[in-house]
Amino acid sequence: AVYGGVDILVSNAGAAWEGRIGELDDATLRKSFELNFFAHQSAAQNAVRIMLEQGTGGVLLFNTSKQAINPGPKFGAYGIPKAATLFLSRQYALDYGAFGIRSNAVNADRIRSGLLTDAMIASRSGARGVS
């Protein structure tokens, strides 16, 4: 009543942990899933609940990263939950499209942010064998 309704959710949670997937400790992988998948699910679930109450439809937009469809070496802890989030977006579209709630994902790449620092760019470029 004070702030109005929810029309769109832009779910942009993410942090990256590096390492070979077979050598990652469970705590690191679980921490990545908590942020890179479950945070998106929690935000979407609550947004959809409100959108359904409003009866006006809405939009869910998830940042799933290019890693979801173009994985790089030693970046599985980040990419696997982002790939699951890409599927999550599709599932919301299937389950709630009939209610006027659209769901899409952005597979962003090369966007300067707090995550994509000069050090991260150098590390990821090196992992792919490019400068």
Buried (B, 14 or more C-beta within 10 A) or exposed (E): EEEEEBEEBEBBBBBBBBBEBEEBEEEBBEBBBBBBBBBBBEBBEEBBEEBBEEEEBBBBBBBBBBBBEEBBEBBBBBBBBBBBBBEBBEEBBEEBEEEEBBBEBBBBEEEEEEEBEEEBEEBBEEEEEEE
